Amino acid sequence: MTELQRISSEIVEIFQNQITQLTEEQSESLNLRNNSVNFYMKLGDEQKALWEAKQTLQYLHEITNDG
């Protein structure tokens, strides 16, 4: 499993187990971050996609009070 896959799995787990609702601002921010990961993956730039995924994970920890 790559680091990007591991982080993606952790993000999915947070959504499944900790997120019950999001504010509009949180939802928009997460959507933008997800779109950025997808964009960089389509470009074949796994390092930028990984950076975006790490930022998304950090943000999720912050909004679920784990960070």
GICOR-V837452 format. One record per residue. N is the residue number from 1. RES is the residue in one small letter. PSI is psi in whole degrees, 0 to 359 (999 if undefined). OMEGA is omega in whole degrees, 0 to 359 (none if undefined). D_CENTER is the distance of its C-alpha to the mean C-alpha in Angstrom with 2 decimals. Layout:
n=N res=RES psi=PSI omega=OMEGA d_center=D_CENTER
n=N res=RES psi=PSI omega=OMEGA d_center=D_CENTER
This chain:
n=1 res=m psi=130 omega=178 d_center=16.92
n=2 res=t psi=166 omega=178 d_center=15.18
n=3 res=e psi=322 omega=179 d_center=12.81
n=4 res=l psi=319 omega=178 d_center=10.12
n=5 res=q psi=320 omega=179 d_center=11.15
n=6 res=r psi=314 omega=179 d_center=11.26
n=7 res=i psi=318 omega=178 d_center=7.76
n=8 res=s psi=319 omega=178 d_center=6.78
n=9 res=s psi=320 omega=179 d_center=9.63
n=10 res=e psi=321 omega=178 d_center=8.76
n=11 res=i psi=314 omega=179 d_center=5.66
n=12 res=v psi=317 omega=180 d_center=8.42
n=13 res=e psi=319 omega=178 d_center=10.94
n=14 res=i psi=315 omega=179 d_center=9.75
n=15 res=f psi=320 omega=182 d_center=9.83
n=16 res=q psi=327 omega=189 d_center=13.12
n=17 res=n psi=343 omega=187 d_center=14.72
n=18 res=q psi=336 omega=184 d_center=13.85
n=19 res=i psi=120 omega=175 d_center=12.84
n=20 res=t psi=328 omega=175 d_center=16.11
n=21 res=q psi=158 omega=180 d_center=15.79
n=22 res=l psi=150 omega=171 d_center=14.03
n=23 res=t psi=167 omega=178 d_center=16.00
n=24 res=e psi=320 omega=179 d_center=16.24
n=25 res=e psi=316 omega=178 d_center=14.85
n=26 res=q psi=317 omega=180 d_center=11.68
n=27 res=s psi=316 omega=179 d_center=11.38
n=28 res=e psi=319 omega=179 d_center=12.19
n=29 res=s psi=315 omega=179 d_center=9.81
n=30 res=l psi=323 omega=178 d_center=6.71
n=31 res=n psi=317 omega=178 d_center=8.83
n=32 res=l psi=317 omega=179 d_center=9.64
n=33 res=r psi=317 omega=179 d_center=6.41
n=34 res=n psi=318 omega=178 d_center=6.08
n=35 res=n psi=324 omega=179 d_center=9.76
n=36 res=s psi=316 omega=177 d_center=9.70
n=37 res=v psi=312 omega=180 d_center=8.12
n=38 res=n psi=319 omega=179 d_center=10.71
n=39 res=f psi=311 omega=181 d_center=13.29
n=40 res=y psi=328 omega=176 d_center=13.33
n=41 res=m psi=319 omega=178 d_center=13.52
n=42 res=k psi=327 omega=177 d_center=16.39
n=43 res=l psi=347 omega=182 d_center=17.99
n=44 res=g psi=16 omega=181 d_center=17.90
n=45 res=d psi=82 omega=184 d_center=16.31
n=46 res=e psi=330 omega=180 d_center=14.23
n=47 res=q psi=318 omega=178 d_center=14.34
n=48 res=k psi=322 omega=177 d_center=12.75
n=49 res=a psi=319 omega=179 d_center=10.01
n=50 res=l psi=317 omega=179 d_center=9.60
n=51 res=w psi=315 omega=179 d_center=9.81
n=52 res=e psi=319 omega=179 d_center=7.13
n=53 res=a psi=319 omega=178 d_center=4.67
n=54 res=k psi=319 omega=178 d_center=6.73
n=55 res=q psi=322 omega=178 d_center=6.70
n=56 res=t psi=315 omega=180 d_center=3.33
n=57 res=l psi=317 omega=178 d_center=4.81
n=58 res=q psi=316 omega=179 d_center=7.94
n=59 res=y psi=317 omega=178 d_center=7.64
n=60 res=l psi=320 omega=176 d_center=7.18
n=61 res=h psi=320 omega=180 d_center=10.04
n=62 res=e psi=315 omega=185 d_center=11.90
n=63 res=i psi=346 omega=175 d_center=12.03
n=64 res=t psi=11 omega=178 d_center=12.99
n=65 res=n psi=27 omega=175 d_center=15.46
n=66 res=d psi=355 omega=186 d_center=14.55
n=67 res=g psi=999 omega=none d_center=14.15
